Amino acid sequence: MYLARKNNDGTIDLIDCSRQEGERMAELRNTGFLDFVPSPQPDVKPGETAVETLEIVDGKMCQKWHIEANETNNPG
């Protein structure tokens, strides 16, 4: 099971913690870690980029993805 915490600088700490480590898990949760719910990164077509977002839903940090078109800097 993964626990995650968002830092003030926008980075994410992700820690793998087994359910058998109940005391450690409780300590991590007391310092702001939440259960992490991963989502598979979607396939993209040429000219697209998969962009990750993280949302807190029901006390869990959920990874979500959306696809954006790449910006091109074509002159003229």
C-alpha positions in Angstrom: 0.0 0.0 0.0 1.3 3.4 -0.9 0.9 6.5 1.3 1.4 10.0 -0.2 1.9 13.5 1.1 2.1 16.7 -0.9 4.9 19.0 0.2 4.8 22.8 0.3 7.0 23.0 -2.8 4.4 21.0 -4.8 6.4 17.7 -4.9 5.0 14.5 -3.6 6.4 12.0 -1.1 5.3 8.5 -1.9 6.1 5.7 0.6 5.4 2.0 0.2 4.1 0.7 3.6 2.7 -2.8 4.2 -0.4 -3.3 6.2 1.6 -5.3 8.7 3.4 -2.0 9.6 0.4 -0.6 11.4 2.4 1.5 13.9 4.6 3.0 11.1 1.5 3.6 9.0 -0.2 5.5 11.9 2.9 7.6 12.4 3.0 8.5 8.7 -0.7 9.4 8.7 -0.1 11.7 11.7 2.5 13.6 9.6 0.0 14.2 6.8 0.3 11.1 4.7 -2.9 9.8 3.0 -3.7 6.5 1.2 -2.6 6.8 -2.4 -4.9 5.6 -5.2 -2.9 5.2 -8.4 -4.4 5.4 -11.9 -2.7 4.0 -15.0 -1.2 6.6 -17.3 -3.3 6.7 -20.5 -1.8 6.1 -23.9 -1.4 9.3 -25.9 -1.3 9.9 -29.7 1.5 11.9 -31.3 1.1 15.6 -30.5 -0.5 14.8 -27.1 0.8 14.7 -23.5 -0.7 12.9 -20.5 -0.8 15.3 -17.6 -1.0 14.1 -14.0 -3.2 15.7 -11.3 -3.7 14.7 -7.7 -6.9 15.2 -5.9 -7.9 14.4 -2.3 -11.2 12.5 -2.4 -12.7 11.0 0.7 -9.4 11.4 2.6 -7.3 9.7 0.0 -4.9 11.1 -2.6 -6.1 10.1 -6.0 -4.0 10.2 -9.1 -5.8 11.3 -12.2 -4.8 12.0 -15.8 -6.0 14.2 -18.6 -4.7 14.5 -22.1 -3.5 17.8 -23.5 -2.5 18.7 -27.0 1.2 19.7 -27.3 1.7 23.3 -28.2 3.8 23.9 -31.3 5.8 27.0 -31.8 5.5 27.2 -35.6 6.5 30.6 -36.9 4.1 32.3 -39.2 
